[in-house]
Amino acid sequence: MSDHMLPKYIKPFLWSYGVDRLDKAKDKKIIITNILNLGSHRATIWLFKTYPEKEIRNFVVHPAPGEWSKKSLNYWSLIFGVEPEIKKRKIK
């Protein structure tokens, strides 16, 4: 497996994306957000081994509008002891 490829057990949490085209470095926002929202225990362990905690925390503090479930964002906010900066989604 290439260093940029994702493990097979991560793929179910990224089902709405072209998983085979995702890159760990370039697509970390998508990967981190989806695993924190939907991931299994195993996927979450992989996430914390793959990305620095500071980087993961940043995606909780600055959540992508419309990408988080309220329960997941609340949970990870409590885990990291942070307050998310919620921005309204712009409608064109």
C-alpha positions, -999 to 999 in steps of 0.1 A, spaced: 0 0 0 13 34 -10 20 59 18 -8 81 5 -35 54 1 -61 47 28 -66 14 46 -96 -6 35 -113 -3 69 -113 35 65 -132 35 31 -167 29 45 -166 62 62 -157 80 30 -183 63 8 -195 94 -9 -161 103 -22 -139 87 -49 -120 69 -21 -93 55 -44 -85 91 -55 -83 105 -20 -48 114 -8 -40 114 30 -22 147 27 -42 166 2 -77 155 14 -71 155 52 -100 179 58 -125 154 42 -108 124 59 -106 139 94 -141 153 93 -157 121 81 -139 98 105 -147 120 135 -183 121 124 -188 84 113 -157 64 121 -153 33 141 -130 29 170 -103 14 147 -107 42 122 -103 68 150 -72 51 163 -58 52 127 -67 89 124 -48 99 156 -18 78 144 -19 94 110 -24 131 118 -11 153 146 -36 160 174 -32 197 169 -43 194 132 -73 172 142 -83 197 169 -82 225 144 -109 209 123 -131 207 154 -125 244 162 -131 254 126 -157 229 114 -166 228 77 -202 242 75 -228 215 68 -203 187 72 -207 178 109 -235 162 129 -243 182 160 -237 152 182 -203 144 168 -191 181 169 -204 183 205 -186 151 214 -152 161 199 -155 196 213 -158 181 248 -129 156 241 -106 184 230 -120 210 254 -126 235 227 -154 257 214 -162 254 177 -163 285 157 -195 279 138 -199 298 105 -231 298 85 -231 281 52 -232 305 23 -260 300 -1 -255 311 -37 
